[in-house]
Amino acid sequence: MTISDLNHVRRLLWWGRVLGRRGALRGIERDSNAPATVRLLCRVARLGTFQPTVPDYAGAFTAIGPAAIKLGQTLATRPDLVGVAAAHNLLALQDKLAPVDFATIRREIESSFERPLESLFATFDPVPIGAASIAQVHRATTSDGRDVAVKVLRPGVREKFGRDIATYEWAAAQLEAFDGEARRLRPRQVIANFRRWTMRELDLRREAASASELAELMHAFPGYRVPAIDWDRTNGRVMTLDWIDGTKISDIAQLDAQGIDRKALAQRLVLAFLTQAISGGYFHADMHQGNLFIDRAGTIVAIDFGIMGRIDRRARQWLAEILYGLTTGNYRRVAEIHFEAQYVPSYHSVDEFATALRAVGEPMRGRPVSELSVGQMLDGLFAVTRDFDMATQPHLLLLQKTMVMVEGIATQLDPQINMWETAAPFVRDWIRDELGPEAAIADRLRTDGATLLRLPELIRRIEDRFPAKGGAPEAPPLPDIPLMFDRAPGHAGPGRLGTIVTHLMAAALGAATLALGLVAGWWG
């Protein structure tokens, strides 16, 4: 065990201790479905502490750092999963963190542009309107009189994220080396994707480009818009965009006072997400309440485009057919798509997989609208994947997370919304337009033409015995991380000490990085 190993273990155990001291592990400790080892370690984590009567999730995640704050922002949209009190507590993570002082913000802006602040803005409010885990936002006025919002990265946040992600990568490598469930969940690939997501979010030029691309995609969708970017006042550490006058989508009382039709608003939000994800293949993947506003015209205005999801056309076709198959009860077709996409190994039976899917879907059919849940359906699907050796698909984790977020917000707006009934007509029409006979012929012509142009490349790939993958994009390269215990061929295993340390890491990593999708599959 090296000094670097010890540093990672120390950080993971400290995270677990912070959670335990704030009472944030109490739910896992009392969960009979949690492994006994994890429940025991949760009890150990709180030994000698005076826990608050009410768990302080927001305080615990804030103390751990930006990555844990992202977890809290996700859970804040799911009161049906974490409880109303916990969700309310976690809302403080979205825009009520302690701000950085204005002198520091001034230095960040001026050093990044190499110009005085006054040469960029006619007025600049020193008091931020919001302070989140990665950046804070100030209101300002440009020299030509436009009201704008100025987003500035918190000093040192890139370095903090870098240290945390290095620990995630290290812990994921140790866990995956023990095979079994950890290898099926592919934690290293999950962390590799998370690194890419966060690196984009820490470069505000990339976020500005994402906003511009989403605005272009959604320009014809009524009732949804994206603020325009001021490119002259945007760089890697500062982003300037149009000011939004609106009400937070979570402020139900104010929306009612303005006469907003919440039922129609909930349906529009769901359709906006489906338009992005299925029609465009590019979607806003951080859709918590703090990032959605309703302006005076009733238009949904989205902000914060640091985390975006992208799905290629073939995967979108599969996704649409899976959603439609689940809504119509065509479990056989859903099963076939999983095999076509190579999500399920071919040695399994399509018919058996279809039966397993029916066991998940049928209990949902015929229930009252208030009991229908995309989140519950996803939980059931996660459970099925274990029985059929279906590896975690990291490229779909953002989509799954965003679907659950959208459902949470839509349900708050309209508790009686039926997500399946809302989604089904859209998905049906998209399948008809995209996969109908005419579209199929046109797509075949495009595909065949592109294939001819790619023949040299295809031949090289065949020669290299590197066939194209089915449903997932090519896996990113993984960092070379030495393992803490030797697992060379023929080695008997890590031994008792190695097993204990691995359980400790699993518990700490599980508690601190649920948002990364590691534990979402593990508990499935």
Protein Blocks (a to p, Z undefined) as FASTA:
>chain_A
ZZklmmmmmmmmmmmmmmmmnopmmmmmmmmkbcfklmmmmmmmmgoiacdfbacfklmm
mmnommlmmmmmmmmmmmmlnojklmmmmmmmmmmcccddfklmmmmmmmmnopafklmp
mbdcfbdfbdcfkbccdddddfkopacddddddehklmmmmmmmmmmmmmmmmmmmngmj
llmnommlmmmmmmmmmmmmmmmklmmmmmmmmmmmmmmpghiacddddfklgcfkbccd
dddddddfklmmlmmmnopafklmmmmmmmmmmmmmmmnopacfblcfklcccdfkopac
dehjlbccdddfklmmmmmmmmmmmmnopaklmmmmmmmnomacfkbcfklmmmmmmmmm
mmmgopafklgcfklmmmmmmmmmmmnopacdfklmmmmmmmmmmmmmmmmmmmmbcfkl
mmmmmmmmmmmmmmmmklmmmmmmmmmmmmmmmmmmmmmmmmnopacdfkbccddddddd
ddfbdcbehiabjbjmlmmmmmmmmmmmmmmmmmnommmmmmZZ
